[in-house]
Amino acid sequence: MSLKRAFDPVVDANTRLLILGSLPGDASLKAAQYYAHPQNAFWRLVGGVIGRDLSALPYPDRLEALRAAGVGLWDVIASAHRPGSLDAAIRNAEGADLNRLVETLPALRAVAFNGGTAARLGRRWLAPRPQVELIDLPSSSPAYTRPLSEKAAVWSALGAIIRPC
């Protein structure tokens, strides 16, 4: 079983919303891009939140659009053993240093967890911060078969967080 590692965080001092996944899947690791699996709805969902069609953009431009909107990305797991891409197969997970990262984000208003595994682990590993709201999102993964319209309805609430105060 191979050891898989998370990517570096995509954040800056203006990050108001940090979206945390669990650990990149095989398609993402191969492409060296967050949410690279073609059936993963992440880019459509977050694009709806920021009001841009991110799916049509090259990957570096997607990341820049997120940063410009005050949205950051990372994962709750720094490394783990996992055959394939399913979260249920994760073993020996080492947590990412979420607390250290959050301390470097002065504008942070909320942390959103993309899926149940990210929420369960992230809530356990992230120290409580009264000024930072924690939000559980339905997974953007194709393995979580809830209709896209239902996922989008929940994700759309993130728009209020990224609007400047």
SULNORLIN-V918938 format. One record per residue. N is the residue number from 0. RES is the residue in one letter. D_LAST is the distance of its C-alpha to the last C-alpha in Angstrom with 1 decimal. Layout:
# SULNORLIN-V918938
n->N res->RES d_last->D_LAST
n->N res->RES d_last->D_LAST
This chain:
# SULNORLIN-V918938
n->0 res->M d_last->46.3
n->1 res->S d_last->44.1
n->2 res->L d_last->41.3
n->3 res->K d_last->38.0
n->4 res->R d_last->35.1
n->5 res->A d_last->31.4
n->6 res->F d_last->29.8
n->7 res->D d_last->27.7
n->8 res->P d_last->24.0
n->9 res->V d_last->21.9
n->10 res->V d_last->18.8
n->11 res->D d_last->17.5
n->12 res->A d_last->15.3
n->13 res->N d_last->12.2
n->14 res->T d_last->12.9
n->15 res->R d_last->10.1
n->16 res->L d_last->12.8
n->17 res->L d_last->16.4
n->18 res->I d_last->19.1
n->19 res->L d_last->22.4
n->20 res->G d_last->25.7
n->21 res->S d_last->29.0
n->22 res->L d_last->31.2
n->23 res->P d_last->31.9
n->24 res->G d_last->34.8
n->25 res->D d_last->37.9
n->26 res->A d_last->36.8
n->27 res->S d_last->33.6
n->28 res->L d_last->35.7
n->29 res->K d_last->38.3
n->30 res->A d_last->35.9
n->31 res->A d_last->33.8
n->32 res->Q d_last->30.7
n->33 res->Y d_last->28.1
n->34 res->Y d_last->29.0
n->35 res->A d_last->32.0
n->36 res->H d_last->34.1
n->37 res->P d_last->34.4
n->38 res->Q d_last->34.1
n->39 res->N d_last->30.9
n->40 res->A d_last->28.2
n->41 res->F d_last->25.3
n->42 res->W d_last->24.7
n->43 res->R d_last->25.0
n->44 res->L d_last->22.7
n->45 res->V d_last->19.8
n->46 res->G d_last->20.6
n->47 res->G d_last->20.1
n->48 res->V d_last->16.6
n->49 res->I d_last->15.6
n->50 res->G d_last->18.0
n->51 res->R d_last->20.6
n->52 res->D d_last->24.2
n->53 res->L d_last->24.2
n->54 res->S d_last->27.7
n->55 res->A d_last->29.3
n->56 res->L d_last->27.9
n->57 res->P d_last->29.8
n->58 res->Y d_last->28.5
n->59 res->P d_last->27.1
n->60 res->D d_last->25.2
n->61 res->R d_last->23.7
n->62 res->L d_last->22.5
n->63 res->E d_last->21.1
n->64 res->A d_last->19.2
n->65 res->L d_last->17.6
n->66 res->R d_last->16.7
n->67 res->A d_last->15.3
n->68 res->A d_last->13.0
n->69 res->G d_last->11.9
n->70 res->V d_last->14.7
n->71 res->G d_last->17.5
n->72 res->L d_last->20.9
n->73 res->W d_last->23.6
n->74 res->D d_last->26.2
n->75 res->V d_last->27.0
n->76 res->I d_last->30.7
n->77 res->A d_last->31.8
n->78 res->S d_last->35.3
n->79 res->A d_last->37.7
n->80 res->H d_last->40.9
n->81 res->R d_last->40.6
n->82 res->P d_last->43.1
n->83 res->G d_last->41.4
n->84 res->S d_last->37.7
n->85 res->L d_last->37.5
n->86 res->D d_last->35.4
n->87 res->A d_last->38.3
n->88 res->A d_last->40.5
n->89 res->I d_last->38.4
n->90 res->R d_last->40.5
n->91 res->N d_last->40.1
n->92 res->A d_last->36.4
n->93 res->E d_last->35.0
n->94 res->G d_last->31.4
n->95 res->A d_last->28.9
n->96 res->D d_last->27.5
n->97 res->L d_last->24.1
n->98 res->N d_last->23.6
n->99 res->R d_last->24.3
n->100 res->L d_last->21.9
n->101 res->V d_last->19.0
n->102 res->E d_last->19.8
n->103 res->T d_last->19.3
n->104 res->L d_last->15.7
n->105 res->P d_last->13.5
n->106 res->A d_last->10.1
n->107 res->L d_last->11.6
n->108 res->R d_last->10.1
n->109 res->A d_last->13.1
n->110 res->V d_last->16.6
n->111 res->A d_last->18.3
n->112 res->F d_last->22.1
n->113 res->N d_last->24.0
n->114 res->G d_last->27.1
n->115 res->G d_last->29.1
n->116 res->T d_last->30.5
n->117 res->A d_last->27.2
n->118 res->A d_last->25.8
n->119 res->R d_last->29.0
n->120 res->L d_last->29.3
n->121 res->G d_last->25.7
n->122 res->R d_last->25.3
n->123 res->R d_last->28.5
n->124 res->W d_last->27.9
n->125 res->L d_last->24.3
n->126 res->A d_last->24.1
n->127 res->P d_last->22.0
n->128 res->R d_last->18.7
n->129 res->P d_last->17.1
n->130 res->Q d_last->13.5
n->131 res->V d_last->14.1
n->132 res->E d_last->14.8
n->133 res->L d_last->18.0
n->134 res->I d_last->18.6
n->135 res->D d_last->22.1
n->136 res->L d_last->22.6
n->137 res->P d_last->26.0
n->138 res->S d_last->27.5
n->139 res->S d_last->27.4
n->140 res->S d_last->31.0
n->141 res->P d_last->33.9
n->142 res->A d_last->35.6
n->143 res->Y d_last->33.3
n->144 res->T d_last->34.8
n->145 res->R d_last->32.3
n->146 res->P d_last->31.9
n->147 res->L d_last->29.2
n->148 res->S d_last->28.0
n->149 res->E d_last->27.5
n->150 res->K d_last->25.7
n->151 res->A d_last->23.4
n->152 res->A d_last->22.6
n->153 res->V d_last->21.3
n->154 res->W d_last->19.5
n->155 res->S d_last->17.7
n->156 res->A d_last->15.5
n->157 res->L d_last->13.8
n->158 res->G d_last->12.1
n->159 res->A d_last->9.5
n->160 res->I d_last->8.7
n->161 res->I d_last->8.6
n->162 res->R d_last->6.4
n->163 res->P d_last->3.8
n->164 res->C d_last->0.0
